[in-house]
Amino acid sequence: MVVVIVTGRGGAGKTTTTANIGTYFAGKEFRTLLMDGDLYLPNLGFHFALENVKYTLHSVLKNPDLNPDWAVYKHPETGVFVMPGSTNLQDVLGISTARLRDIVEEMRYKFGMVFVDSPTGIPFDTLPTFEVANYQIIVVEIERSPIYSFETMVENEVLKLKALGDEYGLQEGVILNKVRESEDVIDKIVETIEEDVGIPVLGVIPFDENVPESVNVGVPILKYKPHSDAAIAFKEAGTIIEEWIFGEVKKEFRF
């Protein structure tokens, strides 16, 4: 299964969500790969302390003779496999996305779950990944808008990304992240998304000061502090996503 994780605005916690949902599935014995599909501002590697590795997704995109497996690293603490991007400017400039679809296609046959951390906004440069994806998870942060416009902001942002998923025939879900001041109206926002927009809300993740600390040490919060508020919420979201994707046949997809 290939799941593309997207967001409409930077800072929503899309990469943190990718890292922790991937950690959940790896912990459930799914052979799980996370790919940094944000080719121009990649930072997935930081979440697993993999920012200084020999081969990256960029290496494979630039050199067709490289085996994509060389750019895959297993994170010892979580068991997650990660294909990080390069933060070296020279690697990023002039990158071609022509092979990206083929790489994702190849990886989907080697891993039970593939999560692609997509760029912010409409990811025009990495749209080939949508051609081989099955699901789209939209990460939304609702704390940076006035309280009177929460519902409108969420609805507009989700609708735009839903239209993208619809274009490629993907199943879509939403995760609300960094919830803090809006906690009192979260039920209304969930209702708006599920009833007015017609997309299931797969998780509500509270703001948690432990999350930046977990990023700094390169271990997702689900493993770093499993009893923290965010970790508990990510675990609940993972359970819902597992059921959303696999239902009663999930065991057939484990390796």
N, C-alpha and C positions, 0 to 999 in steps of 0.2 A: 504494500500500500504506500502511496506517495501522498503526503500532506503538505500543502504550502501554507506557511504562516505569514500573514500580512498585517499591515496597519496603515491607517491614513495619515498619522502624524508621528514625527520623531519623538522619542522619549516615552512612548507608551509602554515599553517593556516587552516588545515583541521577541527580542533575542533571549531575554530572561525566561519568557514563556516557553520558547523553543527548547532551551536547555533543560528546563524542569519537566516539561511534558515528556521529552526524550528520556530523561532520567527515570521517570515513572515507568515507561514501557520497558526500559532495560531491566528495571527491578522486577518486572513481571515476566522476565525470561523471554521477551521478544528480542530478537537480534535487531538492534536499532541503530540507524545511521542518521546523523545530523549534518546537513550540508549548508555551508555559508553561501547563500545565493545572492547576497548583497555584494556585488562585485566591486563597487567603487568605494564603499565604506564598510568593509567587513570587520566584524568584531566578535563573531561567535567564538573564535579561538580563545579570546580573553576569558570567557566563562569557564574554560577548561584548562587554563594555563598552557595553551598551545600556540602562543603567538610567535615563537621562534623555532619553527620546524623547517626541515629541508625542502619538503615538497608540499604544495598547496593546490587547491582547485585551480588557481591561476597558473601554476606550473603546467598542469594537465591541459588547460585550455590553450596555452601558448605552444606547447610541444606535443603534437599528436603521437609521438613515439613513446611517451611516458604512459605507463600502466596506471590507470586511476587508483588502483589499490595502493600504490605507493604514497598517495596523499591522504590515506585513511589511518587514523590513530585511535587506539583504544584507551579511553580514560580509565585509569586504574581504580579510582574511588567509586565510580558509578557503573562501569561496564559499558558505557555508551561509546559507540564508534563515531568519530568526528572527522569531517573533511573541511578543514578551515580554509579561509581565504587568506591572501597575502596582504599585509598592511604596508608593504614596500611600494612607494609611489611608482617606481619604474615597472613593477609588475602589473600595477593597476592601469597605467596609461596604455592606450592602444589595445586593450584586451578585446578579443573576439568572443562573442557568445555562440558562435556557430556550433560548437561541440557540446554545449551545455545540455541540450535535450538528450543527446546520445549518452552522455555520462549519467544523467539521472535515470534514463531507461535501463542502462547496464546495472546500476546500483539497485534498482527495484527488484531485480532477480537474485540478488545476493543477500538482501536484508528483508526481514519481515516487515519492518517499518522504516520509511525514509521521510524525514522532516526537512523541508527546505526553508531556511530563514530568508525570506524575500525582502527586497528593498522597501523603504517607506514610500507610501503613495502608490500610484499606478506603476507597477514595475515593468516598464516598457522593455528594458534591456534583458530581462529574464523571463519574458512571457513564454519562451519555449518550454519552460518547466511546467507550465500549466497544461500543456498538451499531453503530458504523461501523468498528471496528478489525478487523484481521485477525490480529495477533500481539500477544503480551504477553511482555515481558522482565522478569524478576524479579531485582532487584539485592539481593544479600545480603552483609552484612559479618559475618564470623565471629569477629572478634577480641575481642569484648566479652563473651564467655561463658567459663566455666571449661573447660579442655581436655576434661574428662570429659563435658561436655554439648554439645560442638560438634555432633555428629551429630543429637542430639535437637532442639536449637534450630533447626538448618537445616531439618530435616525438617518440624517444626511450622510454621515461618514459610512455607516454600515451599508446604506443603499448603493453608494458608489462602488464599494468593493464587492457587494453582492452581484451587481451587474457584471463585473469582471468574471466572477465565478460562474455565473449563469452562462456567459458566452462560451465557456469551456466545459459546461455540463458537470460542474463540481457540486458536491454536497457541501453546504456551508454551515458553520457554527460560529459563535461569538464567545470571547472571553473578556470580561470586564476586569481591568487590572488597576492596581494602586488605589483602591477604593478607600476613601478617608472621609472627607466632609460630606460626601454624597450618600453616606451610609443610610441616612434617614429616608432617602427617596429612591433607594436602589430597587425596591420592589416595583415601583412605578416604571423605572427605566427598563427593567427586565420585561415587564408587561408590554411596553412599547415595542421592544425588539421582537418579542415572540409573537405578539398578536397583530401589530400593525405592519411590521416588516416581514414577519413570517420566517424567522431564523431562530433556532434554539440557542439559548444561552448555556454554554457548557461549563462555565466556571465564573465565580466572583472572587477575585484575589485581593485581599486587603493590603494597604500600604504597610510595609514592614521594614524597619530600619536595619534589620539583619541582612536584607538582600544585597545592598552594596558591599557589605563585608564579605559575603559569600563570593561575589564576583571578584573581589580583590585577591582572594585566596585560590580562585580557580576551581571551586567546587560548588555546583548548584545548591541552592538553599534546601531543596528536598533531601539532599544527602548531608549537607553541612550542618544544618540545625533542623532536624526532622520534626521537632515539636514546636517550632515557631509558627506564628499565625499564617504566614505566607506558605510555608511548607505543607501545613495541614490542608490549606485551600487548594494548592496545586495537586495534592494527592487526591482530593475529592474530584477535582476537575479531570484528572487522569482517569479515574474510575468511570466517570460519565462519558469521556471520550472513547474509552475502550468499548463500552457498551454501545455507544452511538455508531461506532465503526463496525464492530464485529458481532455484537449481539450474542446469540447462543452458539455461533460457529467460530468463535475467536480462537479456540485451541488449534484449529486446523492451520492457522497462520504462524504458529510458533516454530522456532528452530531448535 
